Amino acid sequence: MQGTFTRMTVLVVFLTLLAGCKMHQTAPRPTIPLVERIINDLQSPEHRMLSSFDAADPHGDIVLLDSPERCFNLSERFVTCDDRDNVDGLRTPDQLPDFAGERITSILDIVYTPYDRFVAAGNDDALREVTARAALAAMDTVCSLGPFDHEKRSRKPSAKLLVITSPFMAAHGGFDVDTLFLSTAGSVPVLSGPEVMMARVMDAREGASNIGILSDSASVHSGVYQTVFKELCRKRGDTYSTLSTFAVPGEVASDSLALSAADMTADAFKQILDQYSRSGRSTALNAIVVDDYSFPIDSLRSSYQSILSHPSEENAFYRKMLAKDFEFIDGAQAVTEACYRYLREKNLFTHNIAYPVASAFITSPEAKGYMLTDFDVNTLPAESIDRLQDVAPTTYKMYVQDQYHARGN
């Protein structure tokens, strides 16, 4: 379970120095017993595994930790994005995916999600342990063929970059992953998706930033984004920036991040600004970060342009809430951009001449708490398969091909 909060231009990675301090040196709370045990037991399998991590080895995976739907959407962005030239890194598409030669592995948590139930039950320590064990599973090279394979007869590559995209994991388990990795390996890179998105807004401006986060209602109402934001401001020494959170307009279910274009209304952006107005805040927003990888962000941009270009009393009311430098931040793009910069800066791209590959493993509970098993697409409910084919067609095809080859075909 890797963690290095390395700050790269507009990026923050979990476990290094950020604003001159290490997270575990100043945080007031103790780590959970699991982390303490691994740190203190130098002969434990977990400690020896983390201590042997080679930060210079480019052959590991980029590993995503989150719910299936968020992993699907983000994986699709990784395997299809073409924002840069692969030779010189300039922001010029070159008809080759930016992560060519890389393996994007998702750890699909179908056991412990949705994470908001931990917060609702006041069971913060359990969520912290789930996060730490998921990070350990990402680093381990062994897994099981299925839930009844206790001999762990299957293997997988270790992570070379761990991406914690869940705001719940980042808020409640990030400190523990940080402490674990710094105290054992010291160089495992872990990227916190929510921090990356917020830092991108803050790094682009001098002085205070007024940031909005758009996400599902469960995440918004849980307060996890405020937790991440406060810790980020503490590390940066920023006492002026502010954060507001907005629930996805028209969201049908609180445990779903997905919202199809058909569910969106033409006034989605205005509905978001109405939420801001009702909060009583009056400071103009510098940016809204869309931390919903399936949200049709272009509809927001279109609505924004309409507010700017069509004079009316209503639009004048909305314009007062927006700073002159206002922008939308695509959360998935911010995460992949951060990963790209890190891998390029550290020379960790594989440089294999091949298209990126997507694979997945699923969580499976056992007596000792956390186990990964090989992922079989056909074990998903029919509606989940339909959703995967809809939001992540390239990833879905790769999952099926991966299974086909794994069975010796």
Secondary structure, 3 states (H helix, E strand, C coil): CCCCCCEECCEEECCCCECCECHHHHCCCCCCHHHHHHHHCCCCHHHHHHHCCCCCCCCCEEEEEECHHHHHHHHHHHHHCCCCCCCCCCCCCCCCCCCCCCEEEEEECCCCCCCHHHHHCCCHHHHHHHHHHHHHHHHCCEEECCCCCCCCCEECCCEEEEEECCHHHHHHHHHHHHHHHHHHCCCCCEEEHHHHHHHHHHHCCCCCCEEEEEECHHHHHHCHHHHHHHHHHHHHCCCCCEEEEEECCCCCCCCCCCCCHHHCCCCHHHHHHHHHHHCCCCCCEEEEEECCCCCCHHHHHHHHHHHHHCCCHHHHHHHCCEEEEEEEEEHHHHHHHHHHHHHHHCCCCCCCCCCCEEEEEEEECCCCCCEEEECCHHHCCHHHHHHHHHHCHHHHHHHHHHHHHHCCC
